C-alpha cells in the first residue's frame, strides 16, 4: 500500500494530487489544462486560469457556510444568464470569463498564476473563511475578495434568483475559485494520462455526514466494483485502486490477497480521518 496522508490544511484534494503529482498545493493548473483541451488557450506563453463555480453561501452568527455546489442543480440557461451579468465586473479587473458547463465557468487572468486556491469540497458545510484566497495572497486575493462582495450585491435581485426563490430553490449568491495556476502549453500534460476511472458515489453522503447512506454506498461498491476487481485479479490482470479521503489517500496494487477487504476495514476504522472518499481504478 502507498499512503498519502496530506494535511488538514491542504488546499488540493488527495485525488487531485494523485492525478497531477508534483505541483504545489493549491496550484495544480487544472483549469489551464482544461482550457488547453478545449482549444481556448490564448497565445503561447504561460497563462493563469481558474474554475469559477456559482455557489450559495449561508451567513450564520459567527461563520459563513458553503452549500455543496452540486446540490444547486443550476440549469444552463440560469448559468449563462448569471455569467453575462457578472462578466463586465470581472473584465474591469482583467478577468475573462467563459462558459464551460452549467455549474462551472472558466476564467483567464494573470491574477490566478500564483494564487493558491482550495477545492470547494474542502469548505462545504464549514466556515469557509479559512479556505478563501486571503489578503495574504496580495493584490490577487484582495481583488477577488472584493469581487465576491460585489457579486453578492449584484446577484441579490437578479431575475434568476428571484425565480429560484419563488420555487423554493437556493439562490446563487456568490462564486468559488479553484483549479488555479499556470502552465506552458509546450509542456508535457500535467495530469496523468490516460485518466483513471473515477467512482464518486461516496462523496455526497460523506459531505452531508449521512453515514447510513455512506455505508449503503460502500455495500454497493462491495457488490459491484470490488466483485468485478476480484474477478479481474483472478484473471491475472494488473489492478491499481486508490481510495481518497478529505486529507489523504491509499493506493493498493494488485496482489494475491483479497486486499480490498482489508481496505474496507482501514476506512471503517478511520472514518473520522477519511470522511470524503472517492475511488478510482486504473482500468
Residue, then its C-alpha position, 0 to 999 in steps of 0.5 A: x500500500x502507498x499512503x498519502x496522508x496530506x494535511x488538514x490544511x491542504x488546499x488540493x484534494x488527495x485525488x487531485x494530487x494523485x492525478x497531477x503529482x508534483x505541483x504545489x498545493x493549491x496550484x495544480x493548473x487544472x483549469x489551464x489544462x482544461x482550457x488547453x483541451x478545449x482549444x481556448x488557450x490564448x497565445x503561447x506563453x504561460x497563462x493563469x486560469x481558474x474554475x469559477x463555480x456559482x455557489x450559495x453561501x449561508x451567513x450564520x452568527x459567527x461563520x459563513x457556510x458553503x452549500x455543496x455546489x452540486x446540490x444547486x442543480x443550476x440549469x444552463x440557461x440560469x448559468x449563462x444568464x448569471x455569467x453575462x451579468x457578472x462578466x463586465x465586473x470581472x473584465x474591469x479587473x482583467x478577468x475573462x470569463x467563459x462558459x464551460x458547463x452549467x455549474x462551472x465557468x472558466x476564467x483567464x487572468x494573470x491574477x490566478x498564476x500564483x494564487x493558491x486556491x482550495x477545492x470547494x469540497x474542502x469548505x462545504x458545510x464549514x466556515x469557509x473563511x479559512x479556505x478563501x484566497x486571503x489578503x495574504x495572497x496580495x493584490x490577487x486575493x484582495x481583488x477577488x475578495x472584493x469581487x465576491x462582495x460585489x457579486x453578492x450585491x449584484x446577484x441579490x435581485x437578479x431575475x434568476x434568483x428571484x425565480x429560484x426563490x419563488x420555487x423554493x430553490x437556493x439562490x446563487x449568491x456568490x462564486x468559488x475559485x479553484x483549479x488555479x495556476x499556470x502552465x506552458x502549453x509546450x509542456x508535457x500534460x500535467x495530469x496523468x494520462x490516460x485518466x483513471x476511472x473515477x467512482x464518486x458515489x461516496x462523496x455526497x453522503x460523506x459531505x452531508x455526514x449521512x453515514x447510513x447512506x455512506x455505508x449503503x454506498x460502500x455495500x454497493x461498491x462491495x457488490x459491484x466494483x470490488x466483485x468485478x476487481x476480484x474477478x479481474x485479479x483472478x484473471x491475472x490482470x494488473x489492478x491499481x485502486x486508490x481510495x481518497x479521503x478529505x486529507x489523504x489517500x491509499x493506493x493498493x496494487x494488485x496482489x494475491x490477497x483479497x486486499x480490498x477487504x482489508x481496505x474496507x476495514x482501514x476506512x471503517x476504522x478511520x472514518x473520522x480521518x477519511x470522511x470524503x472518499x472517492x475511488x478510482x481504478x486504473x482500468 
